């Protein structure tokens, strides 16, 4: 009797959670296909009386949304590449070099502090640095700015993977005459490949949806990212709900498909780090 009651309660809670998660997605989907007269009504319309592709047409052809998707993908890939290159070396050094304990803890505390601070705290110094480097309004400059949150995350995650690797492999390679760089490139990197992939995936997702830096450091439409375009649909004169829903769905589909495709790497990497 009690087992049956537990199952009933479990499925009821599960259904409620699924509705809470899926209903906003469904509402955004139907809003993107509604005609203007059915978007804002006193009584919510759950099933549109007529389907229109006008909102998608406006987003694709008038706003040039595909160009913004390409810009976002380029920035995200560049941000991931920089953070993995720099963060992997930093994590390896912390895991293997015999640094003073206080110095190592101080560095990790500084990395954690940077990750905990809000993005707005870095806007002014980043703007001044990028201006001196002539990287304002460039995708590369935005990718560098993203390091304020992707790089600390990368260092913390990869540090666990490096510490989990046995030192005996590196010591044997050193005895055979291999250099530290060759050991790192030929032995260490292949062994932590699942960790690199999972870190890259999560950093890519973070970079894809970033809004504040993209809004401040980019100023021309040819380099604008999707988050800025979507934010621009909310103005003092009103919100373009149809176009906003269409653009949000279009920007979510690539990252959703990508996440489903590579989710096995994330599971594999966390199994490795917890061993």
C-alpha positions as CSV (number, residue, x, y, z in Angstrom):
1,X,0.0,0.0,0.0
2,X,2.7,2.4,1.0
3,X,4.9,1.5,-2.0
4,X,1.9,2.2,-4.3
5,X,1.3,5.5,-2.6
6,X,5.0,6.5,-3.0
7,X,4.9,5.7,-6.7
8,X,1.7,7.8,-7.2
9,X,3.3,10.7,-5.4
10,X,6.5,10.3,-7.3
11,X,4.7,10.4,-10.7
12,X,2.5,13.3,-9.7
13,X,5.6,15.3,-8.7
14,X,7.4,14.2,-11.9
15,X,4.4,15.3,-14.1
16,X,4.3,18.7,-12.3
17,X,8.0,19.2,-12.8
18,X,7.8,18.3,-16.5
19,X,4.9,20.7,-17.0
20,X,6.8,23.5,-15.3
21,X,9.8,22.8,-17.5
22,X,8.1,22.2,-20.8
23,X,5.2,24.6,-20.7
24,X,7.4,27.8,-21.2
25,X,9.0,26.1,-24.2
26,X,5.6,25.2,-25.6
27,X,4.4,28.8,-25.0
28,X,7.4,30.2,-26.8
29,X,6.8,27.8,-29.7
30,X,3.2,28.7,-30.2
31,X,3.8,32.4,-29.7
32,X,6.3,32.3,-32.6
33,X,3.6,31.0,-34.9
34,X,0.7,33.2,-33.7
35,X,-0.7,36.1,-35.6
36,X,-0.3,39.5,-33.9
37,X,-3.9,39.6,-32.7
38,X,-3.6,36.4,-30.7
39,X,-0.3,37.0,-29.0
40,X,-1.6,39.4,-26.3
41,X,-5.2,38.6,-25.2
42,X,-7.2,38.7,-22.0
43,X,-7.7,35.0,-22.3
44,X,-4.5,33.0,-23.1
45,X,-4.7,31.1,-26.4
46,X,-3.1,27.7,-26.1
47,X,-3.7,26.6,-29.7
48,X,-3.3,29.2,-32.4
49,X,-6.3,29.5,-34.8
50,X,-4.0,30.3,-37.7
51,X,-0.3,29.6,-38.1
52,X,2.0,32.2,-39.6
53,X,5.7,32.3,-40.5
54,X,5.8,36.1,-40.5
55,X,7.8,36.3,-37.3
56,X,10.5,33.9,-38.6
57,X,10.5,35.8,-41.9
58,X,11.1,39.1,-40.1
59,X,13.9,37.6,-38.0
60,X,15.7,35.8,-40.8
61,X,15.4,38.3,-43.7
62,X,15.0,41.7,-42.0
63,X,17.3,41.2,-39.1
64,X,19.8,38.9,-40.8
65,X,19.7,36.5,-37.9
66,X,21.9,33.8,-39.5
67,X,24.8,36.3,-39.5
68,X,24.3,36.8,-35.8
69,X,24.3,33.1,-35.2
70,X,27.6,32.8,-37.1
71,X,29.0,35.6,-35.0
72,X,27.9,33.9,-31.8
73,X,29.4,30.6,-32.9
74,X,32.7,32.2,-33.8
75,X,33.0,34.1,-30.5
76,X,32.0,31.0,-28.5
77,X,34.6,28.8,-30.3
78,X,37.3,31.4,-29.9
79,X,36.5,31.8,-26.2
80,X,36.6,28.1,-25.6
81,X,39.9,27.7,-27.5
82,X,41.6,30.5,-25.5
83,X,40.3,29.2,-22.1
84,X,41.3,25.6,-22.8
85,X,44.8,26.5,-24.0
86,X,45.6,28.8,-21.1
87,X,43.6,27.0,-18.5
88,X,45.1,23.6,-19.2
89,X,48.6,24.8,-18.8
90,X,47.7,26.7,-15.5
91,X,45.9,23.6,-14.1
92,X,48.8,21.3,-15.0
93,X,51.3,23.6,-13.3
94,X,49.2,23.7,-10.2
95,X,48.8,20.0,-10.1
96,X,52.4,19.0,-10.8
97,X,54.8,21.8,-9.9
98,X,56.0,21.9,-6.3
99,X,54.7,25.3,-5.5
100,X,54.6,26.6,-1.9
101,X,51.3,25.6,-0.4
102,X,50.3,29.1,0.5
103,X,51.0,30.4,-3.0
104,X,48.9,27.6,-4.6
105,X,46.0,28.3,-2.3
106,X,46.3,32.0,-2.9
107,X,46.2,31.5,-6.6
108,X,43.2,29.2,-6.4
109,X,41.4,31.7,-4.1
110,X,42.0,34.4,-6.6
111,X,40.7,32.3,-9.5
112,X,37.6,31.5,-7.4
113,X,37.1,35.2,-6.5
114,X,37.2,36.2,-10.2
115,X,34.5,33.6,-10.9
116,X,32.3,34.7,-8.0
117,X,32.4,38.4,-8.9
118,X,29.6,39.7,-11.2
119,X,30.5,40.3,-14.8
120,X,29.7,44.0,-14.4
121,X,32.7,44.4,-12.1
122,X,35.1,43.9,-15.0
123,X,33.4,46.1,-17.6
124,X,35.4,49.3,-17.1
125,X,38.9,47.6,-16.9
126,X,38.1,45.3,-19.8
127,X,36.9,48.2,-21.9
128,X,40.1,50.2,-21.2
129,X,42.3,47.2,-22.0
130,X,40.4,46.3,-25.2
131,X,40.5,49.9,-26.3
132,X,44.2,50.1,-26.0
133,X,44.5,46.8,-28.0
134,X,42.1,48.2,-30.6
135,X,39.8,45.2,-30.0
136,X,36.6,47.1,-29.2
137,X,33.8,46.0,-31.6
138,X,35.6,42.9,-32.6
139,X,34.7,39.2,-32.1
140,X,38.3,38.5,-30.8
141,X,38.0,41.2,-28.2
142,X,34.7,39.8,-27.0
143,X,36.2,36.3,-26.8
144,X,39.0,37.7,-24.7
145,X,36.5,39.4,-22.4
146,X,34.7,36.1,-21.9
147,X,37.8,34.7,-20.2
148,X,36.8,36.5,-17.0
149,X,34.4,33.6,-16.4
150,X,35.4,30.8,-18.7
151,X,39.1,30.7,-17.7
152,X,38.5,30.3,-13.9
153,X,35.9,27.6,-14.6
154,X,38.4,25.8,-16.9
155,X,41.2,25.9,-14.3
156,X,39.0,24.6,-11.5
157,X,37.6,21.7,-13.5
158,X,40.8,20.6,-15.2
159,X,42.7,20.7,-12.0
160,X,40.7,17.8,-10.7
161,X,41.5,15.8,-13.9
162,X,45.2,16.5,-13.6
163,X,45.4,15.5,-10.0
164,X,43.6,12.2,-10.8
165,X,46.3,11.2,-13.2
166,X,49.1,8.9,-11.8
167,X,52.5,10.6,-11.7
168,X,54.3,7.3,-12.5
169,X,53.5,7.7,-16.2
170,X,55.2,11.1,-16.4
171,X,58.2,9.9,-14.3
172,X,58.7,6.9,-16.6
173,X,58.5,9.2,-19.7
174,X,61.1,11.6,-18.0
175,X,63.4,8.7,-17.4
176,X,63.1,7.8,-21.1
177,X,64.3,11.3,-22.0
178,X,61.0,13.0,-22.9
179,X,60.6,16.7,-22.2
180,X,57.8,18.1,-20.0
181,X,56.2,19.7,-23.1
182,X,56.3,16.4,-25.0
183,X,54.8,14.5,-22.0
184,X,52.1,17.1,-21.7
185,X,51.3,16.9,-25.5
186,X,51.6,13.2,-26.1
187,X,50.5,11.6,-22.8
188,X,48.6,14.0,-20.5
189,X,46.3,15.7,-23.1
190,X,45.0,12.4,-24.6
191,X,44.3,11.0,-21.1
192,X,42.2,14.0,-20.0
193,X,40.5,14.3,-23.4
194,X,37.0,13.7,-21.8
195,X,37.6,16.5,-19.3
196,X,38.7,18.8,-22.1
197,X,35.6,18.0,-24.1
198,X,33.2,18.5,-21.2
199,X,34.8,21.7,-20.2
200,X,34.7,22.9,-23.8
201,X,31.0,22.1,-24.0
202,X,30.0,23.9,-20.8
203,X,32.1,26.9,-21.7
204,X,30.6,27.0,-25.1
205,X,27.1,27.1,-23.6
206,X,28.1,29.9,-21.2
207,X,29.6,31.9,-24.1
208,X,26.7,31.3,-26.4
209,X,24.2,33.0,-24.0
210,X,26.3,35.8,-22.7
211,X,24.6,39.3,-23.0
212,X,26.3,42.0,-21.0
213,X,29.8,42.0,-22.6
214,X,28.3,41.5,-26.1
215,X,26.1,44.5,-25.5
216,X,28.9,46.8,-24.3
217,X,31.9,45.8,-26.4
218,X,30.0,45.4,-29.8
219,X,28.4,48.3,-31.5
220,X,27.8,47.5,-35.1
221,X,25.2,45.1,-36.6
222,X,27.8,43.1,-38.6
223,X,29.4,41.7,-35.4
224,X,26.4,41.6,-33.1
225,X,25.6,38.3,-31.3
226,X,22.1,36.7,-31.0
227,X,21.7,37.6,-27.3
228,X,22.0,41.3,-28.2
229,X,19.6,41.0,-31.1
230,X,17.0,39.3,-28.9
231,X,17.5,41.9,-26.2
232,X,16.9,44.6,-28.8
233,X,13.4,43.3,-29.3
234,X,12.4,44.7,-25.9
235,X,12.0,48.5,-26.2
236,X,10.3,51.3,-24.4
237,X,7.6,51.2,-27.0
238,X,6.8,47.5,-26.4
239,X,8.0,44.0,-26.8
240,X,8.0,42.2,-30.2
241,X,6.8,38.9,-28.6
242,X,6.4,37.0,-31.9
243,X,9.9,37.9,-33.2
244,X,11.4,37.4,-29.8
245,X,10.0,33.9,-29.5
246,X,11.1,33.0,-33.0
247,X,14.6,34.3,-32.5
248,X,14.9,32.6,-29.1
249,X,13.8,29.2,-30.5
250,X,16.2,29.6,-33.5
251,X,19.1,30.5,-31.1
252,X,18.3,27.6,-28.8
253,X,18.1,24.8,-31.3
254,X,21.8,24.7,-32.3
255,X,23.0,24.6,-28.7
256,X,20.3,22.1,-27.7
257,X,21.2,19.8,-30.5
258,X,24.9,20.2,-29.7
259,X,24.3,19.4,-26.0
260,X,22.3,16.2,-26.8
261,X,25.0,15.0,-29.2
262,X,27.9,15.4,-26.7
263,X,26.2,14.7,-23.4
264,X,27.9,11.3,-23.2
265,X,31.3,13.1,-23.0
266,X,30.1,15.1,-20.0
267,X,28.9,11.9,-18.2
268,X,32.2,10.1,-19.0
269,X,34.3,13.0,-17.8
270,X,32.5,13.3,-14.4
271,X,32.8,9.6,-13.9
272,X,36.5,9.9,-14.5
273,X,37.0,12.8,-12.1
274,X,35.1,11.1,-9.2
275,X,37.1,7.9,-9.4
